[in-house]
């Protein structure tokens, strides 16, 4: 553990720690700090003046844990204001504990949760972020329970339905929720900001602790984004045969979290399919490919001390996306080789094709200058399939000239004089 005077860029003290440290908190006056981990709560004191050229050894003193000594501690916060002598910590299974000025376990209370992950303390309140979007609030002096902050969206929510704030309260019976994994409190503005493990961010308004409301919220992809697709403005202006429902300034993204999302810019017009909602300013619609929602949350918890690798095996996720304005359709290819075609106006599935043995890397429609309506798909399995869009995506031809993954396919030409170009990792 190292202590730096960060303004002058000097290391002023250091020492060895035998345990894995997962959290650290400085006392308000800066005289000591506390580290926590598995069966580890330790106070570190900065002895002596700052005038030494070499870093001085830190003094470490373990807290006296009593009957909680075998617990896994995952977060710590030093007291503020009147409670400056106290230190608070939480264990993974939800004990909130207070140590007094003699490093002695003074009192503790249960948070009633499957798992606690993070905490923050102010002069009056302690917030503990737990599994299933639960955030419990306690009194700093007595550790008495005060309230629980509202729940976020449930996993798999259709954001476009969330027009009224009451939608947040009316989740289906067996809904699952994301876990709270990080939390900060802005005392001067009475705002609590929370990050959840589906990569969503909520800011709660605490001016009235009895009636906590949502100030802002943002929903994002929870895994890497593989593709982004804009919709040409001439399509939106001409409004196609079927009346186009897409807002004028919008784009689509696809991701390893098995979702396709439609985003609108600030001033985009919205309707009953794509609309402004209480969950996010920019996100208008989410399509969930996987009904089980296996990848909508991070599988490994960053606050946990066991070093397990994530269960990410590379078969999940939407790998590429392509919009056909002529038909008002969007084609997606996934990591398992399946192609799905959706109607852009309501994002309902039109058809799905088990096309490839490996991930689909590229999809391309013919443009409006070409008289044939085709879709080409290219994959890591070294094959290109060509489908007839007008005959229900019947397969016309398969090309197997590449000897490695095919990364891109394009159509050029006009009328019936047209060609297809492909390139791949075989150079």
N, C-alpha and C positions, 0 to 999 in steps of 0.2 A: 504494500500500500504506500503510495507516494503522495506527499502534500506539496503543492506548488504555490508560490507567490506569483499569480498569473500576470500581474501588471508588469513585474520586472523580469518575468520569464525565468525564475529561479526555482530549483527544487530545494525546499527547506527542510524536509524531514522524510524519513522512510523507514519501513520495517517489513519483516516477512509475515505473511498470514498463512496459517496451515489449512484453513477451510476455504471453500469456494465462496466468495462474497457476491451476493446478488443485489444488495442495495446499500446505500450510504446516506447519512443525513448529518449536516452540520448543526451544532447548537446555535441559537440565535446570536449569542455574543462571540461566536467563533473560537471559544477556548478549547473545545473538544469536538469530536465527531464520533458517530456510532456506525459500525458495520454489522450486517446480519447475513446469515446463510443457514445451512443445515446444521442444527444443534450449535449455533454460533450467534451470540450477541456480544459485541465487544466495544468498549469505550476506548478511544485513543486521545491522549492528551498532548498538547503542544507545549513542551517544557522549554525553559530558557528563552533568551531574546532571539531576535532575527539577525544578529550581527555576524553569525558564522558564515565563512565562505563555503564550507562543506555541509551537506545535509546532516542533520543530527538524528539520532535514533528516536523513533516515536515510542512513547510509553503506552502500552496496551493493558487494559484491565477488563476481564470478562464480567458480564452481568451475572447476577445470581438468579438462576432460572427456576430453582426448586423443582416442583413436580412437572414443569413443562420443558425440562432440559433435553428431552429426546425429540423435540419438535423441529420442523423445517420452517424457519422464519423467512418470509419472502419480501417484506417491506418494512421500512422504519421511518419515523418522523419525530424530530425533536420539538418539544413544546415551545409555544410562543407566549408573549405577554405575561399574564399572571402565572402561567404554567411553564415558565422557562426552565424550571428544575426537573420537569418530567420528560420522559422519553416514551414514545408509543411504538409498538411493533405489532405485526400480525403474523400468524402462522398460516401455512398453506391450508390447513383444514378449518380456519376461521376463528381462532382465538384472537381477540384484540386485547393486548396486554399493556399495562403502564408500569414503567420503572420509575422509582423515586430518585432523589438526588444522590442516594447512597448506592445506586445501581441495583437496588433490590426490587424484585417483582412485587409490586404493591397490590394491584388488583387486575382482574381480567374478566372479560365478558365474551359470550359466543355470538358470532355474526349470523348464525343459521344459514349456512350456504354449503354447497358442495366443495367449493374452492374459493379462497380469497387470493387476489393477485397484486393489488396495489393500494396505496393509501396516501392521504395528504392531511395535514393538520393545520388549523388556524388557531387564533386565540380562543375561539368559542367552540368550533366544531372539528370532529374528525370524520373524514369520508373514507370508507373502505369499499374498493371496487372488487366485485365478486363475479363468479360464473353466472351465466344466464342473464346478463345485463342488469344485475342487481347492484345498487350502490346504497350502502347503509350509512346513516349519519348518527354520530354519537356526541354526547356532551364531553368536553375535554376535562372538566373538573371531576365529574362523577362517573364517567363512562356510561351514563344512562343512554338508552336508545331514544333517539328523537323521531326519526322518520326514515323512509326509504324513497329515493328519487324515482321518478316515473320510469317505466320500461321503455326501451327503444322500439323500433320496428321488429316484427318477428322475422325469422329467416324465411326467405321465399315470398316476401310481401310483393304485391303488385302496386308499385308506387303510384301509378296513375289513378288508383281507386282512392288514394288518400287525400280527398279534397277537404274534408272536415277534420279538425284535430281529434274528434271522437274516434276516428278510424284507428288511432294508436291504441285505444282502450279495448277495441273489439277484435282481438286476435282469436283465431280458431282454437278449439279445445287443446289439441296436443302440440301447440306451436313450440318451436325451439327458438332460443334467443342467442345472440352473440355474447361472448364474455368480455367484461370490462378489463382492459389490460394496462391502461395508463390514465392518470387523473391529475389535474392541477386545479388550484383554487385561486381566483383573483379576488382578494378580499375587498379592495377598494371599489370594484364594480359589482361585487356579489355574484360572480359568474363561476360555474364549475365547468371545465372542459374535460371531456372524456373520450378516449379512443377505445374502440371495441375490436375484437379480433376478426371481424369481417371487414376491417379497414374502414369502418364508418366513424364519423366524428360528430359528437353532440355537444352543444353548449347549453347548460341549464341555468335558469335565472333564479337566484336564491334570495331575492330581496324580501320575500315572505317565506320563511322556512316551512310554514304550514301549507303553503300552496305553491309548490315549485312548478315552474312552467318551462317549456322549451324556448330557448332564445334562437338558436340556429341548429341546423343539422345538415350533414353532407353524407351521401352514400357513394362509395367508390368501388371499383373492381377490387376483389380481394386476392387476386393473383396476377401474373404478368399479362399484359395486353399484347395480343398477336396481330391485330389488324384494326385499321380505322378506315372508314369509307364515308365519303361525302356524297350528297345527292345533288346532281346537276340542277342548277336553278331553272334551266329551260323546262325541265320535267315538271317542276313545281308550278311554273307559270302556266304551261299549257294544260296542266291538270289532267292528262291522260284520259283514257276511255272511262275507266272507273274513277270517280272523283278522288283526287289525291288527298289523303288525310295528313300527310307529313307536314309538320311546320316548316316554314321557309328557311330558317337558319338552323339546320340540325345535322348531326352526323351520327354514325353508328360505330360501335367498337365491339370487339369480341375478345375473349380472355380465357386463360387456363381455369378460371373459376366456374366454367360451364355456363356462362351467361352471355347474352348479347344485350347491349344497352344503347338506348337512343338518348342523345343529349341535345338540349336546345340552348341557344344563346339567349341572353337576357330578354330581348324584345320579341321572341318568337311567338307567333299566334298558336294557340293550343285548342284542342277539341276533346271529344269524349274518349278518344283512344290515347292520344298523346297529350298529357296535360300537366300544367303547373300543379305542384302538390306540396303537402306539408313536410315531406321527407327531405326534399332537396331542391335547391333553386334551379339546378341545371338538368337533373336527370328526369326524363319524361316517361320512360318505359323500360322495363326489364323483361327479357325472355329467359326463362330458366330451362336449360336443355335437360338437366338431370333432376328428375323428380325427387330423388333422395337427398339432394343438396349436399353431397359428400365433400365438395371442395369450396363451399361458400365461406368457411371459416379457416383460419390458419390451423393446421393440424398439430403443430408443435407450439407449446406455450413459451414465449420468450422469457417469462419470469421464473420458469421452473429450473431447478438446479440440475436435473438429470440430463445428460448430453445425448438425447436420442435424436437421430436424424429424422427428417420429415418423411412422411409416407408417400412422397410425390414420385409416382412411377412413370410419368410421362404419357399415360394413355388417356388422360382426361383433358378436357378443354376444347374450345373452339379455335381452330388454328388459322382459318382464313375466312374472308367475308367478301361478297361482291353484290352490288346492287344492279339490277336491270330495270332501267327507268321505263323502257318500252312496255314491259309487262307488269310494272309495279310489283316486282318480286325481288327478294334478296336470297342469295344462295350462300350457305355456310358449309365449311368442311371441318371435320373434327379430327382429333388426334388418333382415333381408331379407324379412320378411313371412310366414315359415313358422310354423305352429303344430304343436307336438309334444305328444302325450298320453302320460304315463307311468303305470305302475302304482305306487302309493305303497308297496306292500309289498316290491317288489324293485327299483324304479326301472328296470324294463325298458320299452322303448319299445312302446306299444300301436299308435299310428298317427301319421303326420305328414301335414299338410295344407298345400299351397302356397296360402295363403289370400289374401294381400295383395301389392300391388306395392311396398309401403314398410313401414317398421317397425311392428310391432304394439305399440300403446301401452296397450291395456287388454284384459283377459279377465274374464268374469264368468259364473258358473254361477247357475242359478235356485236359490233356497233350498228347504228341505224343506217349507215351507208351500204351495208352488206345485206343482200336480199335473203340470205338464209338465217334462221333464228337458232343459233347453236350455243351450247355451254360446253367449255372444255374444262376438265379437271386434271391436275397433275399432282403426283404424290411421291413420297419417299420410296414407294415400291417400284419406281422407275417406269411407271406406265402413265400414258395420257389417254383419258376416255373423252369421246366427243358425244354429246347428247343432243337429241332433237327437242328443242324447247316446245315447239308447237304440237308435237305428238306426245305430250305427257312425259317429257324427258326420257324417251326411248333411246337406248344406246345405239349409236350408229357405227362407231369404229373405236378400236383400241390400238394405240401406237406403242411399240416397245423398242424403240431405237436407242434410247438412252441407257447408259450402263451405270448410272448413279441417280441420286435424288434429282427430281426436276423442280426447279425453283420458280420458274416464271413461264407463262404462255401468253402470247398476244396474237390478235387477228389484225391483218392489214388488207387493204384493197377496197373495192366497191362493187356493187351489183352482184354478179355471180363470179367475177374475177377476183378471188380473194385467196389469201394464204394464211397459214398459221406459223408462228415462229415460237420455238421453245428453247430454253437454255437450262443447263443443270450443273450439278457439282462434278460432272465428268469432264469439265472444261470444254 
